[in-house]
Amino acid sequence: MDKEKKSVKKLVIVIVALVLAFALEGGVVWTVATKTAKAGMATEKDAEKDKKDKSDKEKDEDKDDEDDEDADDEDDDEEEEEEEEGEEGSILDFFSGFFGNRDVAQEDDVTIAGVYVIRSTKDISDAYISGDDSALDDKQKETLQMASDVLDEIITDDMTNYEKELAVYEWIRDNIKHDDSVTVAIRGLSNADNPYGVLKYRKAVCVGYATTFRLLTNMLGFDCMVCHSSDRVHSWGLIKLDDGNWYHCDAYSDAETDSLSNFNQNDYVRSGWDWNKDFFPEGTGTEYCYAVMGAVDFTDYRDIATRMHDLIQTGASGHFAIKFTEDQWDEDVYEILSCMADRADSYVYSNNDNAYASWDTIEAEEGAYFTYDFTVYEYEESEEEEWEEEEYTPTEAEIKAQEIIGDVFSDMELSEDYSYEYEGAVG
C-alpha cells in the first residue's frame, strides 16, 4: 500500500512540475520545473531503495548471498533509472517541440508550435504533372482535384511565370482565412495545416498557407519549399523564380488584407525572422523582390510625400518604392525619410480605423531603396488608450518633415490626437 502511495505521490510531483513549465513557458521556469520533476523522482526512488536495503539487512541470510542480491538490486535500479530517464526525455521532447526552441535542418516532418506538422505534398504535385493519380489515396485524389480546380480558375496560358506565382499568392491571400479556433490546436484533429483541409474548408494556420502555396506552385513547375523559423513557431513559402533567385512568400501574414507586403521578399527584407540559412537556399535577388519592383528614381522629398498622401487617401492597400543612388544616400536622408513616414502616420490614423502604414530601407550595391506600404485590414473595435503629452525638443529632420508633410497633406483631416506641431514649422 505504501508503495502505491509513493508511486502516486511521484506521479503528482512530475505532473505539477510539467504543468508549471507548460503554463509559464519561461526558460528559467522550465529548467526549474524539469529539475523539480527529476528531484521528485530521484527522492522517491532513493526512499524505496533505502527501504529495500534495510529490509535486506534484516534478513537472516548468508553474507555472500546478501552481496549477490545487493549487486542484482543495483543493476535493477540502474535499469529502472535509465527507463525513467528515457520516459522523461520523451515527455520533455514533446514540450520542447511545443515551444519550438529546437531547430531541425529539414523541410518536411517538422512540427510548428508543437502541433502543426509540415508534410510533403510531392506525390500530389507529381501526379498532376504526370497525369497519373493511380498511386494516390482517396484523400490525396480529392486534394489534387481541388487544387486543379483552383489552377483552372486563375491560370491562363499567356501568363508569365511571375504572373502565375502572383495569381496563386493572391488567390490564397483572398480566399483562405486564419483559423484561430481552439479545436485546431488539439494534436491530430487539425486539417488547417494541410492543403486538403485548407482547400476544403478555406481556413488555415501558417503551415496550411505555406503547404498549399507550395503544392499549387509545384504543380505549375516551380521549385518551391516550405521554410520554417528557427524557433519553429512560423512557416512560409520559399520559391525559385526565373532570375535563379529564391524569394520568401508569407501568404499567412498578408491574409485578410489586400496587401502584398510579405510577397517575394529576399533575405534582407525577410530579416525580421530567423531561419536555418545553412539548410534553406539563399535569397539575394531584387528583380522579383516585390518591395523594390517598380521603384522610381528619387527626385525630391515632396514627390515622396505626395506618393504617401495619394496612397493613404485612396483607402486601399498599396505600395511604392524610391531608388536612391549611392551619391544621394546618407544618414541625413534616412533620418528625414523616417520623420516623414512617422509624421504621415498621423494622417493614416486620423482618417482610417482599419489601416496602418509601414516603411523600410533596403541598401544595395548601387545605392538604397525606400519602400512604403499602406495596408487595410479587417477592423475589430478595441478600447482606446489614454496617453499624456510630454515636452519634446524636435530634431531638424522632424521639423523639415513636418513642413513637407503638412503642406502636401493640407487637404486631409488631422485629428486632435495627432495635430501636434513643432516650433519653426507650420502644418
Contacts in CASP RR format, 6 or more apart in sequence:
PFRMAT RR
TARGET T0000
AUTHOR 0000-0000-0000
METHOD contacts of the structure
MODEL  1
MDKEKKSVKKLVIVIVALVLAFALEGGVVWTVATKTAKAGMATEKDAEKD
KKDKSDKEKDEDKDDEDDEDADDEDDDEEEEEEEEGEEGSILDFFSGFFG
NRDVAQEDDVTIAGVYVIRSTKDISDAYISGDDSALDDKQKETLQMASDV
LDEIITDDMTNYEKELAVYEWIRDNIKHDDSVTVAIRGLSNADNPYGVLK
YRKAVCVGYATTFRLLTNMLGFDCMVCHSSDRVHSWGLIKLDDGNWYHCD
AYSDAETDSLSNFNQNDYVRSGWDWNKDFFPEGTGTEYCYAVMGAVDFTD
YRDIATRMHDLIQTGASGHFAIKFTEDQWDEDVYEILSCMADRADSYVYS
NNDNAYASWDTIEAEEGAYFTYDFTVYEYEESEEEEWEEEEYTPTEAEIK
AQEIIGDVFSDMELSEDYSYEYEGAVG
3 48 0 8 1.000
6 44 0 8 1.000
6 47 0 8 1.000
6 48 0 8 1.000
7 44 0 8 1.000
9 44 0 8 1.000
10 40 0 8 1.000
10 41 0 8 1.000
10 44 0 8 1.000
13 36 0 8 1.000
13 37 0 8 1.000
13 40 0 8 1.000
13 41 0 8 1.000
13 44 0 8 1.000
14 37 0 8 1.000
14 40 0 8 1.000
14 41 0 8 1.000
14 88 0 8 1.000
17 33 0 8 1.000
17 34 0 8 1.000
17 36 0 8 1.000
17 37 0 8 1.000
18 33 0 8 1.000
18 34 0 8 1.000
18 37 0 8 1.000
18 91 0 8 1.000
18 95 0 8 1.000
20 29 0 8 1.000
20 33 0 8 1.000
20 36 0 8 1.000
21 29 0 8 1.000
21 30 0 8 1.000
21 33 0 8 1.000
21 34 0 8 1.000
21 95 0 8 1.000
22 95 0 8 1.000
22 98 0 8 1.000
24 30 0 8 1.000
25 99 0 8 1.000
30 95 0 8 1.000
30 99 0 8 1.000
34 92 0 8 1.000
37 88 0 8 1.000
38 88 0 8 1.000
41 84 0 8 1.000
41 88 0 8 1.000
45 77 0 8 1.000
45 80 0 8 1.000
45 81 0 8 1.000
45 84 0 8 1.000
49 73 0 8 1.000
49 77 0 8 1.000
52 73 0 8 1.000
53 70 0 8 1.000
53 73 0 8 1.000
56 66 0 8 1.000
56 69 0 8 1.000
56 70 0 8 1.000
56 73 0 8 1.000
57 66 0 8 1.000
59 66 0 8 1.000
61 69 0 8 1.000
94 114 0 8 1.000
96 102 0 8 1.000
97 111 0 8 1.000
97 114 0 8 1.000
97 232 0 8 1.000
98 113 0 8 1.000
98 114 0 8 1.000
98 115 0 8 1.000
99 114 0 8 1.000
100 111 0 8 1.000
100 112 0 8 1.000
100 113 0 8 1.000
100 114 0 8 1.000
100 231 0 8 1.000
100 232 0 8 1.000
100 233 0 8 1.000
101 231 0 8 1.000
101 232 0 8 1.000
102 232 0 8 1.000
103 230 0 8 1.000
103 231 0 8 1.000
103 232 0 8 1.000
103 276 0 8 1.000
104 110 0 8 1.000
104 232 0 8 1.000
105 276 0 8 1.000
105 278 0 8 1.000
105 279 0 8 1.000
106 279 0 8 1.000
107 118 0 8 1.000
107 225 0 8 1.000
107 226 0 8 1.000
107 227 0 8 1.000
107 280 0 8 1.000
108 118 0 8 1.000
108 119 0 8 1.000
108 120 0 8 1.000
108 226 0 8 1.000
109 117 0 8 1.000
109 118 0 8 1.000
109 119 0 8 1.000
109 120 0 8 1.000
110 117 0 8 1.000
110 118 0 8 1.000
110 228 0 8 1.000
110 232 0 8 1.000
110 235 0 8 1.000
111 117 0 8 1.000
111 118 0 8 1.000
111 232 0 8 1.000
112 118 0 8 1.000
112 193 0 8 1.000
112 205 0 8 1.000
112 206 0 8 1.000
112 207 0 8 1.000
112 228 0 8 1.000
112 232 0 8 1.000
112 233 0 8 1.000
112 234 0 8 1.000
112 235 0 8 1.000
113 205 0 8 1.000
113 232 0 8 1.000
113 233 0 8 1.000
114 187 0 8 1.000
114 232 0 8 1.000
115 184 0 8 1.000
115 185 0 8 1.000
115 186 0 8 1.000
115 187 0 8 1.000
115 190 0 8 1.000
115 193 0 8 1.000
116 190 0 8 1.000
116 192 0 8 1.000
116 193 0 8 1.000
116 205 0 8 1.000
116 206 0 8 1.000
116 207 0 8 1.000
116 208 0 8 1.000
117 193 0 8 1.000
117 207 0 8 1.000
118 193 0 8 1.000
118 207 0 8 1.000
118 210 0 8 1.000
118 211 0 8 1.000
118 226 0 8 1.000
118 228 0 8 1.000
118 235 0 8 1.000
119 194 0 8 1.000
119 211 0 8 1.000
121 143 0 8 1.000
121 195 0 8 1.000
121 211 0 8 1.000
121 214 0 8 1.000
121 215 0 8 1.000
121 218 0 8 1.000
122 218 0 8 1.000
123 135 0 8 1.000
123 136 0 8 1.000
123 140 0 8 1.000
124 136 0 8 1.000
124 140 0 8 1.000
124 143 0 8 1.000
124 144 0 8 1.000
124 147 0 8 1.000
124 195 0 8 1.000
124 215 0 8 1.000
124 219 0 8 1.000
125 215 0 8 1.000
125 218 0 8 1.000
125 219 0 8 1.000
125 221 0 8 1.000
127 133 0 8 1.000
127 135 0 8 1.000
127 136 0 8 1.000
127 140 0 8 1.000
127 144 0 8 1.000
128 144 0 8 1.000
128 147 0 8 1.000
128 148 0 8 1.000
128 219 0 8 1.000
129 219 0 8 1.000
129 221 0 8 1.000
133 140 0 8 1.000
133 141 0 8 1.000
133 144 0 8 1.000
136 144 0 8 1.000
139 196 0 8 1.000
140 196 0 8 1.000
142 196 0 8 1.000
142 200 0 8 1.000
143 195 0 8 1.000
143 196 0 8 1.000
143 199 0 8 1.000
143 215 0 8 1.000
146 195 0 8 1.000
146 196 0 8 1.000
146 199 0 8 1.000
146 200 0 8 1.000
147 195 0 8 1.000
147 199 0 8 1.000
147 212 0 8 1.000
147 215 0 8 1.000
147 216 0 8 1.000
147 219 0 8 1.000
148 219 0 8 1.000
150 171 0 8 1.000
150 199 0 8 1.000
150 216 0 8 1.000
151 168 0 8 1.000
151 216 0 8 1.000
151 219 0 8 1.000
151 220 0 8 1.000
153 171 0 8 1.000
154 167 0 8 1.000
154 168 0 8 1.000
154 171 0 8 1.000
155 164 0 8 1.000
155 167 0 8 1.000
155 220 0 8 1.000
159 167 0 8 1.000
161 222 0 8 1.000
161 241 0 8 1.000
161 242 0 8 1.000
162 241 0 8 1.000
162 242 0 8 1.000
162 288 0 8 1.000
164 220 0 8 1.000
165 217 0 8 1.000
165 220 0 8 1.000
165 222 0 8 1.000
165 239 0 8 1.000
165 241 0 8 1.000
165 249 0 8 1.000
165 264 0 8 1.000
166 263 0 8 1.000
168 213 0 8 1.000
168 216 0 8 1.000
168 217 0 8 1.000
168 220 0 8 1.000
169 213 0 8 1.000
169 249 0 8 1.000
169 251 0 8 1.000
169 254 0 8 1.000
169 260 0 8 1.000
169 263 0 8 1.000
170 260 0 8 1.000
172 209 0 8 1.000
172 212 0 8 1.000
172 213 0 8 1.000
172 216 0 8 1.000
172 251 0 8 1.000
172 255 0 8 1.000
173 251 0 8 1.000
173 254 0 8 1.000
173 255 0 8 1.000
173 257 0 8 1.000
173 258 0 8 1.000
174 258 0 8 1.000
175 202 0 8 1.000
176 198 0 8 1.000
176 202 0 8 1.000
176 203 0 8 1.000
176 204 0 8 1.000
176 209 0 8 1.000
176 212 0 8 1.000
176 251 0 8 1.000
176 255 0 8 1.000
177 202 0 8 1.000
177 203 0 8 1.000
177 204 0 8 1.000
177 255 0 8 1.000
177 256 0 8 1.000
178 203 0 8 1.000
178 204 0 8 1.000
178 205 0 8 1.000
178 252 0 8 1.000
178 255 0 8 1.000
178 256 0 8 1.000
179 192 0 8 1.000
179 203 0 8 1.000
179 204 0 8 1.000
179 205 0 8 1.000
183 189 0 8 1.000
183 190 0 8 1.000
184 190 0 8 1.000
184 192 0 8 1.000
184 205 0 8 1.000
190 205 0 8 1.000
191 197 0 8 1.000
191 198 0 8 1.000
191 200 0 8 1.000
191 201 0 8 1.000
192 198 0 8 1.000
192 201 0 8 1.000
192 203 0 8 1.000
192 204 0 8 1.000
192 205 0 8 1.000
192 207 0 8 1.000
192 208 0 8 1.000
193 204 0 8 1.000
193 205 0 8 1.000
193 207 0 8 1.000
193 208 0 8 1.000
193 211 0 8 1.000
194 207 0 8 1.000
194 208 0 8 1.000
194 211 0 8 1.000
195 208 0 8 1.000
195 211 0 8 1.000
195 212 0 8 1.000
195 215 0 8 1.000
197 203 0 8 1.000
197 204 0 8 1.000
198 204 0 8 1.000
198 208 0 8 1.000
198 209 0 8 1.000
198 211 0 8 1.000
198 212 0 8 1.000
199 212 0 8 1.000
204 212 0 8 1.000
204 252 0 8 1.000
205 252 0 8 1.000
206 234 0 8 1.000
206 235 0 8 1.000
206 236 0 8 1.000
206 250 0 8 1.000
206 252 0 8 1.000
207 226 0 8 1.000
207 235 0 8 1.000
208 252 0 8 1.000
209 236 0 8 1.000
209 250 0 8 1.000
209 251 0 8 1.000
209 252 0 8 1.000
209 255 0 8 1.000
210 226 0 8 1.000
210 227 0 8 1.000
210 235 0 8 1.000
210 236 0 8 1.000
210 237 0 8 1.000
210 251 0 8 1.000
210 252 0 8 1.000
211 226 0 8 1.000
213 224 0 8 1.000
213 237 0 8 1.000
213 239 0 8 1.000
213 249 0 8 1.000
213 251 0 8 1.000
214 224 0 8 1.000
214 225 0 8 1.000
214 226 0 8 1.000
214 237 0 8 1.000
217 224 0 8 1.000
217 239 0 8 1.000
218 224 0 8 1.000
222 239 0 8 1.000
222 240 0 8 1.000
222 241 0 8 1.000
223 239 0 8 1.000
223 240 0 8 1.000
224 237 0 8 1.000
224 238 0 8 1.000
224 239 0 8 1.000
224 240 0 8 1.000
225 237 0 8 1.000
225 238 0 8 1.000
225 239 0 8 1.000
225 280 0 8 1.000
225 281 0 8 1.000
226 235 0 8 1.000
226 236 0 8 1.000
226 237 0 8 1.000
226 238 0 8 1.000
227 235 0 8 1.000
227 236 0 8 1.000
227 237 0 8 1.000
227 238 0 8 1.000
227 248 0 8 1.000
227 275 0 8 1.000
227 280 0 8 1.000
228 234 0 8 1.000
228 235 0 8 1.000
228 275 0 8 1.000
229 235 0 8 1.000
229 273 0 8 1.000
229 274 0 8 1.000
229 275 0 8 1.000
230 274 0 8 1.000
230 275 0 8 1.000
230 276 0 8 1.000
231 274 0 8 1.000
234 252 0 8 1.000
234 273 0 8 1.000
236 248 0 8 1.000
236 249 0 8 1.000
236 250 0 8 1.000
236 251 0 8 1.000
236 252 0 8 1.000
236 253 0 8 1.000
236 262 0 8 1.000
237 248 0 8 1.000
237 249 0 8 1.000
237 250 0 8 1.000
237 251 0 8 1.000
238 246 0 8 1.000
238 247 0 8 1.000
238 248 0 8 1.000
238 249 0 8 1.000
238 280 0 8 1.000
238 281 0 8 1.000
239 246 0 8 1.000
239 247 0 8 1.000
239 249 0 8 1.000
239 264 0 8 1.000
240 246 0 8 1.000
240 247 0 8 1.000
240 281 0 8 1.000
241 247 0 8 1.000
241 264 0 8 1.000
241 287 0 8 1.000
241 288 0 8 1.000
242 288 0 8 1.000
243 285 0 8 1.000
243 287 0 8 1.000
243 288 0 8 1.000
245 266 0 8 1.000
245 283 0 8 1.000
245 284 0 8 1.000
245 285 0 8 1.000
245 287 0 8 1.000
245 288 0 8 1.000
246 280 0 8 1.000
246 281 0 8 1.000
246 282 0 8 1.000
246 283 0 8 1.000
247 264 0 8 1.000
247 265 0 8 1.000
247 266 0 8 1.000
247 283 0 8 1.000
247 285 0 8 1.000
247 288 0 8 1.000
247 289 0 8 1.000
248 262 0 8 1.000
248 264 0 8 1.000
248 265 0 8 1.000
248 266 0 8 1.000
248 267 0 8 1.000
248 269 0 8 1.000
248 270 0 8 1.000
248 283 0 8 1.000
249 262 0 8 1.000
249 263 0 8 1.000
249 264 0 8 1.000
249 265 0 8 1.000
250 262 0 8 1.000
250 263 0 8 1.000
250 265 0 8 1.000
251 262 0 8 1.000
251 263 0 8 1.000
253 261 0 8 1.000
253 262 0 8 1.000
254 260 0 8 1.000
254 261 0 8 1.000
254 262 0 8 1.000
254 263 0 8 1.000
256 377 0 8 1.000
256 378 0 8 1.000
257 317 0 8 1.000
257 375 0 8 1.000
257 376 0 8 1.000
257 377 0 8 1.000
257 378 0 8 1.000
258 316 0 8 1.000
258 317 0 8 1.000
258 376 0 8 1.000
259 317 0 8 1.000
259 318 0 8 1.000
259 319 0 8 1.000
259 373 0 8 1.000
259 375 0 8 1.000
259 376 0 8 1.000
260 290 0 8 1.000
260 317 0 8 1.000
260 318 0 8 1.000
260 319 0 8 1.000
261 319 0 8 1.000
261 358 0 8 1.000
261 373 0 8 1.000
261 375 0 8 1.000
263 290 0 8 1.000
264 288 0 8 1.000
264 289 0 8 1.000
264 290 0 8 1.000
264 293 0 8 1.000
265 289 0 8 1.000
265 290 0 8 1.000
265 291 0 8 1.000
266 283 0 8 1.000
266 284 0 8 1.000
266 285 0 8 1.000
266 286 0 8 1.000
266 289 0 8 1.000
267 277 0 8 1.000
267 282 0 8 1.000
267 283 0 8 1.000
267 284 0 8 1.000
268 284 0 8 1.000
268 362 0 8 1.000
268 363 0 8 1.000
269 289 0 8 1.000
269 291 0 8 1.000
269 360 0 8 1.000
269 362 0 8 1.000
286 292 0 8 1.000
286 364 0 8 1.000
287 293 0 8 1.000
290 319 0 8 1.000
291 319 0 8 1.000
291 321 0 8 1.000
291 360 0 8 1.000
291 362 0 8 1.000
291 369 0 8 1.000
291 371 0 8 1.000
292 321 0 8 1.000
292 323 0 8 1.000
292 362 0 8 1.000
292 364 0 8 1.000
292 369 0 8 1.000
292 371 0 8 1.000
293 321 0 8 1.000
294 321 0 8 1.000
295 321 0 8 1.000
295 322 0 8 1.000
295 323 0 8 1.000
295 369 0 8 1.000
296 320 0 8 1.000
296 321 0 8 1.000
296 322 0 8 1.000
296 323 0 8 1.000
297 322 0 8 1.000
297 323 0 8 1.000
297 325 0 8 1.000
298 304 0 8 1.000
298 322 0 8 1.000
298 323 0 8 1.000
298 324 0 8 1.000
298 325 0 8 1.000
298 328 0 8 1.000
298 370 0 8 1.000
301 336 0 8 1.000
301 337 0 8 1.000
301 340 0 8 1.000
301 400 0 8 1.000
301 404 0 8 1.000
302 404 0 8 1.000
302 407 0 8 1.000
302 408 0 8 1.000
304 322 0 8 1.000
304 337 0 8 1.000
304 340 0 8 1.000
304 370 0 8 1.000
304 372 0 8 1.000
305 340 0 8 1.000
305 344 0 8 1.000
305 404 0 8 1.000
305 405 0 8 1.000
305 407 0 8 1.000
305 408 0 8 1.000
305 409 0 8 1.000
306 408 0 8 1.000
307 320 0 8 1.000
307 322 0 8 1.000
307 372 0 8 1.000
308 340 0 8 1.000
308 341 0 8 1.000
308 344 0 8 1.000
308 357 0 8 1.000
308 372 0 8 1.000
308 405 0 8 1.000
308 408 0 8 1.000
309 344 0 8 1.000
309 347 0 8 1.000
309 408 0 8 1.000
309 409 0 8 1.000
309 412 0 8 1.000
311 318 0 8 1.000
311 319 0 8 1.000
311 320 0 8 1.000
311 372 0 8 1.000
311 374 0 8 1.000
312 344 0 8 1.000
312 347 0 8 1.000
312 348 0 8 1.000
312 351 0 8 1.000
312 352 0 8 1.000
312 355 0 8 1.000
312 357 0 8 1.000
312 374 0 8 1.000
312 412 0 8 1.000
313 351 0 8 1.000
313 412 0 8 1.000
314 374 0 8 1.000
315 352 0 8 1.000
315 355 0 8 1.000
315 374 0 8 1.000
315 376 0 8 1.000
316 376 0 8 1.000
317 355 0 8 1.000
317 373 0 8 1.000
317 374 0 8 1.000
317 375 0 8 1.000
317 376 0 8 1.000
318 373 0 8 1.000
318 374 0 8 1.000
318 375 0 8 1.000
319 371 0 8 1.000
319 372 0 8 1.000
319 373 0 8 1.000
319 374 0 8 1.000
320 371 0 8 1.000
320 372 0 8 1.000
321 369 0 8 1.000
321 370 0 8 1.000
321 371 0 8 1.000
321 372 0 8 1.000
322 369 0 8 1.000
322 370 0 8 1.000
322 371 0 8 1.000
323 367 0 8 1.000
323 368 0 8 1.000
323 369 0 8 1.000
324 333 0 8 1.000
324 367 0 8 1.000
324 368 0 8 1.000
324 369 0 8 1.000
324 370 0 8 1.000
325 366 0 8 1.000
325 367 0 8 1.000
326 366 0 8 1.000
326 367 0 8 1.000
328 367 0 8 1.000
329 363 0 8 1.000
329 367 0 8 1.000
329 368 0 8 1.000
332 397 0 8 1.000
334 361 0 8 1.000
335 395 0 8 1.000
335 397 0 8 1.000
336 397 0 8 1.000
336 400 0 8 1.000
336 401 0 8 1.000
337 359 0 8 1.000
337 361 0 8 1.000
337 370 0 8 1.000
338 359 0 8 1.000
338 397 0 8 1.000
339 395 0 8 1.000
339 397 0 8 1.000
339 398 0 8 1.000
339 400 0 8 1.000
339 401 0 8 1.000
339 402 0 8 1.000
340 401 0 8 1.000
340 404 0 8 1.000
340 405 0 8 1.000
341 357 0 8 1.000
341 359 0 8 1.000
341 372 0 8 1.000
342 401 0 8 1.000
343 398 0 8 1.000
343 401 0 8 1.000
343 402 0 8 1.000
343 405 0 8 1.000
343 406 0 8 1.000
344 357 0 8 1.000
344 405 0 8 1.000
344 409 0 8 1.000
345 357 0 8 1.000
345 418 0 8 1.000
346 414 0 8 1.000
346 418 0 8 1.000
346 419 0 8 1.000
346 420 0 8 1.000
347 405 0 8 1.000
347 409 0 8 1.000
347 412 0 8 1.000
347 413 0 8 1.000
347 414 0 8 1.000
347 418 0 8 1.000
348 355 0 8 1.000
348 356 0 8 1.000
348 357 0 8 1.000
348 374 0 8 1.000
349 356 0 8 1.000
349 415 0 8 1.000
349 417 0 8 1.000
349 418 0 8 1.000
350 412 0 8 1.000
350 413 0 8 1.000
350 414 0 8 1.000
350 415 0 8 1.000
350 417 0 8 1.000
350 418 0 8 1.000
351 412 0 8 1.000
351 413 0 8 1.000
352 376 0 8 1.000
353 379 0 8 1.000
353 381 0 8 1.000
354 376 0 8 1.000
354 377 0 8 1.000
354 378 0 8 1.000
354 379 0 8 1.000
355 374 0 8 1.000
355 375 0 8 1.000
355 376 0 8 1.000
355 377 0 8 1.000
356 374 0 8 1.000
356 375 0 8 1.000
356 377 0 8 1.000
357 372 0 8 1.000
357 373 0 8 1.000
357 374 0 8 1.000
357 375 0 8 1.000
358 372 0 8 1.000
358 373 0 8 1.000
358 375 0 8 1.000
359 370 0 8 1.000
359 371 0 8 1.000
359 372 0 8 1.000
359 373 0 8 1.000
360 370 0 8 1.000
360 371 0 8 1.000
361 368 0 8 1.000
361 369 0 8 1.000
361 370 0 8 1.000
361 371 0 8 1.000
362 368 0 8 1.000
362 369 0 8 1.000
362 371 0 8 1.000
389 420 0 8 1.000
394 402 0 8 1.000
394 422 0 8 1.000
394 423 0 8 1.000
398 422 0 8 1.000
399 422 0 8 1.000
399 424 0 8 1.000
399 425 0 8 1.000
400 425 0 8 1.000
402 421 0 8 1.000
402 422 0 8 1.000
402 425 0 8 1.000
402 427 0 8 1.000
403 425 0 8 1.000
403 426 0 8 1.000
403 427 0 8 1.000
405 427 0 8 1.000
406 426 0 8 1.000
406 427 0 8 1.000
407 427 0 8 1.000
410 427 0 8 1.000
421 427 0 8 1.000
END
